[in-house]
Amino acid sequence: MTAQQLEHLIQDNSTLKKGDIEATLSELREQMVRELSQGHRFYIPNVGYFSLSVKLDADGKAVEKVSSGDLRLHNINFRPEASLLQEVGSKVRFRRARLTSKSVVYEEKQLLSLLMDYLSANHFITCRTMQRQFRLRETAACKWLKRFVEQGVIRREGARNAPVYIKA
């Protein structure tokens, strides 16, 4: 939901005008910045608490040498009120995805033919492209490419961590 959509929904369901809503949201943000930057939690009634998450960038310093300058803002945490969590939980419905997480099953000849057609139109293929082009899981795509390299049908080139495969 965009800010404009939220403003429109609030305006349609209350007596507030768009300008009032914008001003309120802007001031809410300002107060949140002020409170969080002072190290406090920020509470929105009936919604929940916001707090800072920090990380340490000590870079191998001894514990005694670590100072506040070594702390960095990592994220802003949100902890919903129990009533909000309960209400959302009572309204949410989950259903099984229609998409499968399994690879398409190919015969070796069939996939080799498709791969050669692809390599006729393109100079190379990567494991990620193989996944997307032929609807395979990452492990299956990489396994097929490795198999075709071992058979001498294609060659593996490029960096160890970013190989490309070309016709042999």
Long-range contacts (C-beta under 8 A, 24 or more apart in sequence): 36-76, 46-81, 46-83, 46-84, 47-80, 47-81, 47-84, 48-78, 48-79, 48-80, 48-81, 48-84, 49-78, 49-79, 49-81, 50-76, 50-77, 50-78, 50-79, 51-76, 51-77, 51-79, 52-76, 52-77, 53-77, 101-137, 102-137, 103-135, 103-136, 103-137, 103-140, 103-141, 104-134, 104-135, 104-136, 106-134, 106-144, 108-147, 111-144, 112-148, 112-153, 115-144, 115-148, 115-153, 115-154, 116-153, 116-167, 119-154, 119-166, 119-167, 123-166, 124-157, 124-164, 124-165, 124-166, 125-164, 125-165, 126-162, 126-163, 126-164, 126-165, 127-163, 130-165
